[in-house]
């Protein structure tokens, strides 16, 4: 039996979604973020030394990292329905998106979150204008242009097809869901990006996505 070590409001939600798409039985072990720090609880370190989510156990096998988990589950359980065959151009494109989502798209989104928190962090009154000014300057000069560059790129990629790998829904779309939902929550994804907005509407309407939300619980990235 697969166990998903599920942290609220985290990347592990898309692992639940993938398992619902696959129709594979699984169980959930839940963990809650610290309401003040928003960090994962130390109990997760008993599962994996980094103490982060997602992590799955499949029998005696433990695996972390979203892209690695998604590729493993798709290769083992999808019978080629959600991931292209190895050695094909489609598989190369799929693998690219599995790495791009975390390696390229998420870092500027994380920086946006950090500097937004710096702007509103409790600091001595005499330091607050300085901290707020620095955070605002970094966002305007570096973070926000980076976010726009990624949004423009992703919007253009969806100009080819309805999904990110050809005409069919795949694990690449599941992997990209988290950064795109983060872009919508705090990274500038708005009506100026109609293809990406339509993509989010399509994935949110999928029955497996809805079932994953019911099992995973509240899911907010704002």
ROMAR-364793 format. One record per residue (C-alpha): residue number from 1; x, y, z negated. Coordinates in Angstrom, 2 decimals. Each point is the difference from the previous one (the first is absolute). Layout:
<tikols>
<tikol><pos>NUM</pos><u>X</u><v>Y</v><w>Z</w></tikol>
...
</tikols>
This chain:
<tikols>
<tikol><pos>1</pos><u>0.00</u><v>0.00</v><w>0.00</w></tikol>
<tikol><pos>2</pos><u>1.27</u><v>3.46</v><w>0.90</w></tikol>
<tikol><pos>3</pos><u>0.09</u><v>2.52</v><w>-2.82</w></tikol>
<tikol><pos>4</pos><u>0.12</u><v>3.71</v><w>0.79</w></tikol>
<tikol><pos>5</pos><u>1.51</u><v>2.08</v><w>-2.79</w></tikol>
<tikol><pos>6</pos><u>-2.21</u><v>2.99</v><w>0.62</w></tikol>
<tikol><pos>7</pos><u>0.77</u><v>3.51</v><w>-1.23</w></tikol>
<tikol><pos>8</pos><u>-2.87</u><v>2.48</v><w>0.18</w></tikol>
<tikol><pos>9</pos><u>0.25</u><v>2.70</v><w>2.70</w></tikol>
<tikol><pos>10</pos><u>2.98</u><v>-1.62</v><w>1.65</w></tikol>
<tikol><pos>11</pos><u>1.32</u><v>-1.74</v><w>3.07</w></tikol>
<tikol><pos>12</pos><u>-1.25</u><v>-3.32</v><w>-1.33</w></tikol>
<tikol><pos>13</pos><u>-3.51</u><v>0.94</v><w>1.15</w></tikol>
<tikol><pos>14</pos><u>0.99</u><v>-0.73</v><w>3.60</w></tikol>
<tikol><pos>15</pos><u>1.21</u><v>-3.48</v><w>-1.03</w></tikol>
<tikol><pos>16</pos><u>-3.49</u><v>-0.71</v><w>-1.32</w></tikol>
<tikol><pos>17</pos><u>-1.38</u><v>1.28</v><w>3.30</w></tikol>
<tikol><pos>18</pos><u>2.27</u><v>-2.28</v><w>2.02</w></tikol>
<tikol><pos>19</pos><u>-1.02</u><v>-3.03</v><w>-2.04</w></tikol>
<tikol><pos>20</pos><u>-3.65</u><v>0.87</v><w>0.53</w></tikol>
<tikol><pos>21</pos><u>0.63</u><v>0.25</v><w>3.75</w></tikol>
<tikol><pos>22</pos><u>1.73</u><v>-3.38</v><w>-0.09</w></tikol>
<tikol><pos>23</pos><u>-2.70</u><v>-1.62</v><w>-2.11</w></tikol>
<tikol><pos>24</pos><u>2.66</u><v>-1.50</v><w>-2.26</w></tikol>
<tikol><pos>25</pos><u>-0.97</u><v>-0.70</v><w>-3.65</w></tikol>
<tikol><pos>26</pos><u>1.91</u><v>2.08</v><w>-2.51</w></tikol>
<tikol><pos>27</pos><u>-0.15</u><v>1.25</v><w>-3.54</w></tikol>
<tikol><pos>28</pos><u>0.80</u><v>3.42</v><w>-1.38</w></tikol>
<tikol><pos>29</pos><u>2.06</u><v>0.87</v><w>-3.05</w></tikol>
<tikol><pos>30</pos><u>-0.67</u><v>3.63</v><w>-0.82</w></tikol>
<tikol><pos>31</pos><u>2.35</u><v>2.68</v><w>-1.28</w></tikol>
<tikol><pos>32</pos><u>-0.84</u><v>3.62</v><w>-0.82</w></tikol>
<tikol><pos>33</pos><u>2.18</u><v>3.04</v><w>0.50</w></tikol>
<tikol><pos>34</pos><u>0.94</u><v>2.13</v><w>-2.98</w></tikol>
<tikol><pos>35</pos><u>-2.57</u><v>2.84</v><w>0.15</w></tikol>
<tikol><pos>36</pos><u>2.65</u><v>2.63</v><w>-0.82</w></tikol>
<tikol><pos>37</pos><u>3.00</u><v>-1.12</v><w>2.04</w></tikol>
<tikol><pos>38</pos><u>-1.93</u><v>-1.97</v><w>2.66</w></tikol>
<tikol><pos>39</pos><u>2.76</u><v>-2.62</v><w>-0.18</w></tikol>
<tikol><pos>40</pos><u>-0.60</u><v>-3.75</v><w>0.06</w></tikol>
<tikol><pos>41</pos><u>-0.05</u><v>-1.76</v><w>-3.39</w></tikol>
<tikol><pos>42</pos><u>3.11</u><v>-1.88</v><w>-1.18</w></tikol>
<tikol><pos>43</pos><u>-1.90</u><v>-3.31</v><w>0.20</w></tikol>
<tikol><pos>44</pos><u>0.60</u><v>-0.07</v><w>3.74</w></tikol>
<tikol><pos>45</pos><u>3.71</u><v>-0.49</v><w>-0.65</w></tikol>
<tikol><pos>46</pos><u>-0.78</u><v>-3.48</v><w>-1.24</w></tikol>
<tikol><pos>47</pos><u>-1.12</u><v>-0.80</v><w>3.54</w></tikol>
<tikol><pos>48</pos><u>2.69</u><v>1.87</v><w>1.92</w></tikol>
<tikol><pos>49</pos><u>3.06</u><v>1.86</v><w>-1.38</w></tikol>
<tikol><pos>50</pos><u>-0.95</u><v>3.29</v><w>1.67</w></tikol>
<tikol><pos>51</pos><u>-3.36</u><v>0.02</v><w>-1.74</w></tikol>
<tikol><pos>52</pos><u>-1.88</u><v>1.33</v><w>2.99</w></tikol>
<tikol><pos>53</pos><u>-3.03</u><v>-1.03</v><w>2.02</w></tikol>
<tikol><pos>54</pos><u>-0.83</u><v>-1.73</v><w>2.26</w></tikol>
<tikol><pos>55</pos><u>1.37</u><v>-3.34</v><w>-1.05</w></tikol>
<tikol><pos>56</pos><u>-1.50</u><v>-3.36</v><w>0.84</w></tikol>
<tikol><pos>57</pos><u>0.60</u><v>-3.49</v><w>-1.23</w></tikol>
<tikol><pos>58</pos><u>-0.84</u><v>-2.90</v><w>2.26</w></tikol>
<tikol><pos>59</pos><u>0.57</u><v>-3.16</v><w>-1.99</w></tikol>
<tikol><pos>60</pos><u>3.55</u><v>0.28</v><w>-1.32</w></tikol>
<tikol><pos>61</pos><u>0.94</u><v>2.68</v><w>2.56</w></tikol>
<tikol><pos>62</pos><u>0.09</u><v>3.69</v><w>-1.00</w></tikol>
<tikol><pos>63</pos><u>0.23</u><v>2.79</v><w>2.57</w></tikol>
<tikol><pos>64</pos><u>0.04</u><v>3.80</v><w>-0.23</w></tikol>
<tikol><pos>65</pos><u>-0.06</u><v>2.84</v><w>2.56</w></tikol>
<tikol><pos>66</pos><u>-3.12</u><v>0.70</v><w>2.06</w></tikol>
<tikol><pos>67</pos><u>1.49</u><v>-0.68</v><w>3.41</w></tikol>
<tikol><pos>68</pos><u>1.61</u><v>-3.26</v><w>-1.06</w></tikol>
<tikol><pos>69</pos><u>-3.19</u><v>-1.19</v><w>-1.71</w></tikol>
<tikol><pos>70</pos><u>-2.17</u><v>0.89</v><w>2.99</w></tikol>
<tikol><pos>71</pos><u>2.31</u><v>-1.74</v><w>2.47</w></tikol>
<tikol><pos>72</pos><u>0.25</u><v>-3.09</v><w>-2.21</w></tikol>
<tikol><pos>73</pos><u>-3.77</u><v>-0.32</v><w>-0.49</w></tikol>
<tikol><pos>74</pos><u>-0.78</u><v>0.65</v><w>3.65</w></tikol>
<tikol><pos>75</pos><u>2.58</u><v>-2.50</v><w>1.26</w></tikol>
<tikol><pos>76</pos><u>-1.13</u><v>-2.67</v><w>-2.44</w></tikol>
<tikol><pos>77</pos><u>-3.76</u><v>0.43</v><w>-0.03</w></tikol>
<tikol><pos>78</pos><u>-1.26</u><v>1.94</v><w>3.03</w></tikol>
<tikol><pos>79</pos><u>0.66</u><v>-2.60</v><w>2.74</w></tikol>
<tikol><pos>80</pos><u>1.12</u><v>2.83</v><w>2.28</w></tikol>
<tikol><pos>81</pos><u>-3.22</u><v>1.98</v><w>-0.27</w></tikol>
<tikol><pos>82</pos><u>1.34</u><v>3.08</v><w>-1.83</w></tikol>
<tikol><pos>83</pos><u>3.67</u><v>-0.05</v><w>0.96</w></tikol>
<tikol><pos>84</pos><u>1.50</u><v>-0.48</v><w>3.48</w></tikol>
<tikol><pos>85</pos><u>2.22</u><v>-3.02</v><w>0.71</w></tikol>
<tikol><pos>86</pos><u>3.68</u><v>0.33</v><w>-0.78</w></tikol>
<tikol><pos>87</pos><u>2.22</u><v>0.97</v><w>2.92</w></tikol>
<tikol><pos>88</pos><u>-2.66</u><v>2.05</v><w>1.79</w></tikol>
<tikol><pos>89</pos><u>0.06</u><v>3.77</v><w>0.65</w></tikol>
<tikol><pos>90</pos><u>-3.19</u><v>0.26</v><w>-2.05</w></tikol>
<tikol><pos>91</pos><u>1.69</u><v>-1.61</v><w>-3.00</w></tikol>
<tikol><pos>92</pos><u>2.89</u><v>2.45</v><w>0.25</w></tikol>
<tikol><pos>93</pos><u>-2.45</u><v>2.88</v><w>0.03</w></tikol>
<tikol><pos>94</pos><u>-1.88</u><v>-1.50</v><w>-2.94</w></tikol>
<tikol><pos>95</pos><u>3.23</u><v>-0.43</v><w>-1.98</w></tikol>
<tikol><pos>96</pos><u>0.93</u><v>3.58</v><w>0.77</w></tikol>
<tikol><pos>97</pos><u>-3.21</u><v>1.28</v><w>-1.61</w></tikol>
<tikol><pos>98</pos><u>0.44</u><v>-2.31</v><w>-3.01</w></tikol>
<tikol><pos>99</pos><u>3.33</u><v>1.73</v><w>-0.69</w></tikol>
<tikol><pos>100</pos><u>-0.96</u><v>3.51</v><w>1.15</w></tikol>
<tikol><pos>101</pos><u>-2.89</u><v>0.28</v><w>-2.45</w></tikol>
<tikol><pos>102</pos><u>2.25</u><v>-0.21</v><w>-3.06</w></tikol>
<tikol><pos>103</pos><u>3.37</u><v>0.99</v><w>1.44</w></tikol>
<tikol><pos>104</pos><u>-1.01</u><v>3.15</v><w>1.88</w></tikol>
<tikol><pos>105</pos><u>-3.59</u><v>1.06</v><w>-0.75</w></tikol>
<tikol><pos>106</pos><u>-0.10</u><v>-0.38</v><w>-3.78</w></tikol>
<tikol><pos>107</pos><u>3.14</u><v>1.96</v><w>-1.08</w></tikol>
<tikol><pos>108</pos><u>-1.32</u><v>3.46</v><w>0.99</w></tikol>
<tikol><pos>109</pos><u>-3.38</u><v>-0.87</v><w>-1.53</w></tikol>
<tikol><pos>110</pos><u>1.75</u><v>-0.88</v><w>-3.24</w></tikol>
<tikol><pos>111</pos><u>1.92</u><v>3.27</v><w>0.11</w></tikol>
<tikol><pos>112</pos><u>-3.29</u><v>1.84</v><w>0.50</w></tikol>
<tikol><pos>113</pos><u>-1.45</u><v>-1.67</v><w>-3.08</w></tikol>
<tikol><pos>114</pos><u>3.09</u><v>0.75</v><w>-2.09</w></tikol>
<tikol><pos>115</pos><u>0.19</u><v>3.68</v><w>0.90</w></tikol>
<tikol><pos>116</pos><u>-3.75</u><v>0.48</v><w>-0.46</w></tikol>
<tikol><pos>117</pos><u>0.43</u><v>-1.34</v><w>-3.51</w></tikol>
<tikol><pos>118</pos><u>2.98</u><v>2.28</v><w>-0.60</w></tikol>
<tikol><pos>119</pos><u>-2.20</u><v>2.97</v><w>0.92</w></tikol>
<tikol><pos>120</pos><u>-2.49</u><v>-0.92</v><w>-2.72</w></tikol>
<tikol><pos>121</pos><u>2.33</u><v>-1.56</v><w>-2.56</w></tikol>
<tikol><pos>122</pos><u>-0.04</u><v>1.36</v><w>-3.56</w></tikol>
<tikol><pos>123</pos><u>3.15</u><v>2.12</v><w>-0.34</w></tikol>
<tikol><pos>124</pos><u>0.91</u><v>3.06</v><w>-2.11</w></tikol>
<tikol><pos>125</pos><u>-1.86</u><v>3.08</v><w>1.28</w></tikol>
<tikol><pos>126</pos><u>3.21</u><v>1.78</v><w>1.02</w></tikol>
<tikol><pos>127</pos><u>1.07</u><v>-2.96</v><w>2.16</w></tikol>
<tikol><pos>128</pos><u>-3.36</u><v>-0.68</v><w>1.61</w></tikol>
<tikol><pos>129</pos><u>0.34</u><v>2.60</v><w>2.83</w></tikol>
<tikol><pos>130</pos><u>3.44</u><v>-1.36</v><w>0.83</w></tikol>
<tikol><pos>131</pos><u>-1.11</u><v>-3.63</v><w>0.08</w></tikol>
<tikol><pos>132</pos><u>-3.12</u><v>0.84</v><w>1.99</w></tikol>
<tikol><pos>133</pos><u>1.99</u><v>2.14</v><w>2.45</w></tikol>
<tikol><pos>134</pos><u>2.59</u><v>-2.70</v><w>0.63</w></tikol>
<tikol><pos>135</pos><u>-2.65</u><v>-2.71</v><w>0.43</w></tikol>
<tikol><pos>136</pos><u>-1.99</u><v>2.17</v><w>2.39</w></tikol>
<tikol><pos>137</pos><u>3.09</u><v>0.91</v><w>2.05</w></tikol>
<tikol><pos>138</pos><u>1.10</u><v>-3.62</v><w>0.37</w></tikol>
<tikol><pos>139</pos><u>-3.46</u><v>-1.02</v><w>1.13</w></tikol>
<tikol><pos>140</pos><u>-0.35</u><v>2.80</v><w>2.52</w></tikol>
<tikol><pos>141</pos><u>3.49</u><v>-0.26</v><w>1.44</w></tikol>
<tikol><pos>142</pos><u>0.55</u><v>-3.77</v><w>0.04</w></tikol>
<tikol><pos>143</pos><u>-2.78</u><v>-2.29</v><w>-1.26</w></tikol>
<tikol><pos>144</pos><u>-2.98</u><v>1.43</v><w>1.87</w></tikol>
<tikol><pos>145</pos><u>1.82</u><v>0.15</v><w>3.38</w></tikol>
<tikol><pos>146</pos><u>1.03</u><v>-3.64</v><w>-0.52</w></tikol>
<tikol><pos>147</pos><u>-3.58</u><v>-1.00</v><w>-0.73</w></tikol>
<tikol><pos>148</pos><u>-1.23</u><v>1.77</v><w>3.12</w></tikol>
<tikol><pos>149</pos><u>2.66</u><v>-1.69</v><w>2.12</w></tikol>
<tikol><pos>150</pos><u>-1.16</u><v>-3.44</v><w>-1.16</w></tikol>
<tikol><pos>151</pos><u>-3.67</u><v>0.84</v><w>0.47</w></tikol>
<tikol><pos>152</pos><u>0.62</u><v>1.26</v><w>3.53</w></tikol>
<tikol><pos>153</pos><u>1.95</u><v>-3.15</v><w>0.79</w></tikol>
<tikol><pos>154</pos><u>-2.64</u><v>-2.36</v><w>-1.38</w></tikol>
<tikol><pos>155</pos><u>-2.82</u><v>1.88</v><w>1.71</w></tikol>
<tikol><pos>156</pos><u>1.87</u><v>-0.35</v><w>3.30</w></tikol>
<tikol><pos>157</pos><u>0.58</u><v>-3.72</v><w>-0.52</w></tikol>
<tikol><pos>158</pos><u>-3.74</u><v>-0.57</v><w>-0.38</w></tikol>
<tikol><pos>159</pos><u>-0.50</u><v>1.70</v><w>3.34</w></tikol>
<tikol><pos>160</pos><u>1.04</u><v>-3.28</v><w>1.63</w></tikol>
<tikol><pos>161</pos><u>-2.43</u><v>-2.36</v><w>-1.70</w></tikol>
<tikol><pos>162</pos><u>-2.58</u><v>-0.20</v><w>-2.76</w></tikol>
<tikol><pos>163</pos><u>2.42</u><v>-1.85</v><w>-2.27</w></tikol>
<tikol><pos>164</pos><u>3.75</u><v>0.32</v><w>-0.56</w></tikol>
<tikol><pos>165</pos><u>0.97</u><v>-3.26</v><w>1.73</w></tikol>
<tikol><pos>166</pos><u>-1.88</u><v>-0.31</v><w>3.28</w></tikol>
<tikol><pos>167</pos><u>-3.76</u><v>-0.28</v><w>0.11</w></tikol>
<tikol><pos>168</pos><u>-0.42</u><v>-2.33</v><w>-2.97</w></tikol>
<tikol><pos>169</pos><u>-0.09</u><v>0.61</v><w>-3.73</w></tikol>
<tikol><pos>170</pos><u>3.17</u><v>-1.32</v><w>-1.69</w></tikol>
<tikol><pos>171</pos><u>1.99</u><v>0.05</v><w>-3.21</w></tikol>
<tikol><pos>172</pos><u>1.70</u><v>3.17</v><w>1.27</w></tikol>
<tikol><pos>173</pos><u>-3.29</u><v>1.83</v><w>-0.50</w></tikol>
<tikol><pos>174</pos><u>-0.27</u><v>-1.36</v><w>-3.53</w></tikol>
<tikol><pos>175</pos><u>3.55</u><v>1.08</v><w>-0.82</w></tikol>
<tikol><pos>176</pos><u>-0.54</u><v>3.49</v><w>1.42</w></tikol>
<tikol><pos>177</pos><u>-3.24</u><v>0.46</v><w>-1.92</w></tikol>
<tikol><pos>178</pos><u>1.71</u><v>1.08</v><w>-3.22</w></tikol>
<tikol><pos>179</pos><u>2.12</u><v>2.84</v><w>1.41</w></tikol>
<tikol><pos>180</pos><u>-2.90</u><v>1.18</v><w>2.16</w></tikol>
<tikol><pos>181</pos><u>-2.35</u><v>0.07</v><w>-2.98</w></tikol>
<tikol><pos>182</pos><u>2.71</u><v>1.90</v><w>-1.89</w></tikol>
<tikol><pos>183</pos><u>0.30</u><v>2.43</v><w>2.93</w></tikol>
<tikol><pos>184</pos><u>-3.78</u><v>0.52</v><w>-0.19</w></tikol>
<tikol><pos>185</pos><u>0.12</u><v>0.55</v><w>-3.77</w></tikol>
<tikol><pos>186</pos><u>2.94</u><v>2.40</v><w>-0.20</w></tikol>
<tikol><pos>187</pos><u>2.02</u><v>0.08</v><w>3.22</w></tikol>
<tikol><pos>188</pos><u>-1.99</u><v>2.05</v><w>2.50</w></tikol>
<tikol><pos>189</pos><u>-2.01</u><v>-2.65</v><w>1.90</w></tikol>
<tikol><pos>190</pos><u>-3.11</u><v>1.97</v><w>0.92</w></tikol>
<tikol><pos>191</pos><u>-2.23</u><v>0.76</v><w>2.99</w></tikol>
<tikol><pos>192</pos><u>3.06</u><v>0.99</v><w>2.03</w></tikol>
<tikol><pos>193</pos><u>0.79</u><v>-3.73</v><w>0.25</w></tikol>
<tikol><pos>194</pos><u>-3.18</u><v>-1.57</v><w>1.41</w></tikol>
<tikol><pos>195</pos><u>1.58</u><v>-3.33</v><w>0.98</w></tikol>
<tikol><pos>196</pos><u>1.46</u><v>-0.58</v><w>-3.45</w></tikol>
<tikol><pos>197</pos><u>-3.25</u><v>1.07</v><w>-1.62</w></tikol>
<tikol><pos>198</pos><u>-1.90</u><v>-2.44</v><w>2.20</w></tikol>
<tikol><pos>199</pos><u>2.51</u><v>-2.73</v><w>-0.89</w></tikol>
<tikol><pos>200</pos><u>-0.69</u><v>0.50</v><w>-3.70</w></tikol>
<tikol><pos>201</pos><u>-3.72</u><v>-0.16</v><w>0.64</w></tikol>
<tikol><pos>202</pos><u>0.44</u><v>-3.28</v><w>1.88</w></tikol>
<tikol><pos>203</pos><u>2.03</u><v>-1.68</v><w>-2.69</w></tikol>
<tikol><pos>204</pos><u>-2.28</u><v>1.22</v><w>-2.79</w></tikol>
<tikol><pos>205</pos><u>-2.96</u><v>-1.53</v><w>1.82</w></tikol>
<tikol><pos>206</pos><u>1.55</u><v>-3.47</v><w>0.21</w></tikol>
<tikol><pos>207</pos><u>-1.82</u><v>-2.51</v><w>-2.25</w></tikol>
<tikol><pos>208</pos><u>3.30</u><v>-1.42</v><w>-1.29</w></tikol>
<tikol><pos>209</pos><u>1.14</u><v>3.49</v><w>-1.02</w></tikol>
<tikol><pos>210</pos><u>-3.24</u><v>0.49</v><w>-1.92</w></tikol>
<tikol><pos>211</pos><u>0.32</u><v>-3.38</v><w>-1.71</w></tikol>
<tikol><pos>212</pos><u>3.56</u><v>0.84</v><w>-1.05</w></tikol>
<tikol><pos>213</pos><u>-1.22</u><v>3.24</v><w>-1.58</w></tikol>
<tikol><pos>214</pos><u>-2.65</u><v>-1.91</v><w>-1.93</w></tikol>
<tikol><pos>215</pos><u>2.57</u><v>-2.44</v><w>-1.33</w></tikol>
<tikol><pos>216</pos><u>2.82</u><v>2.47</v><w>-0.55</w></tikol>
<tikol><pos>217</pos><u>-1.96</u><v>2.72</v><w>-1.72</w></tikol>
<tikol><pos>218</pos><u>0.19</u><v>3.78</v><w>0.25</w></tikol>
<tikol><pos>219</pos><u>2.47</u><v>1.20</v><w>2.61</w></tikol>
<tikol><pos>220</pos><u>0.94</u><v>3.67</v><w>0.14</w></tikol>
<tikol><pos>221</pos><u>3.16</u><v>1.63</v><w>1.37</w></tikol>
<tikol><pos>222</pos><u>-0.98</u><v>3.61</v><w>-0.54</w></tikol>
</tikols>
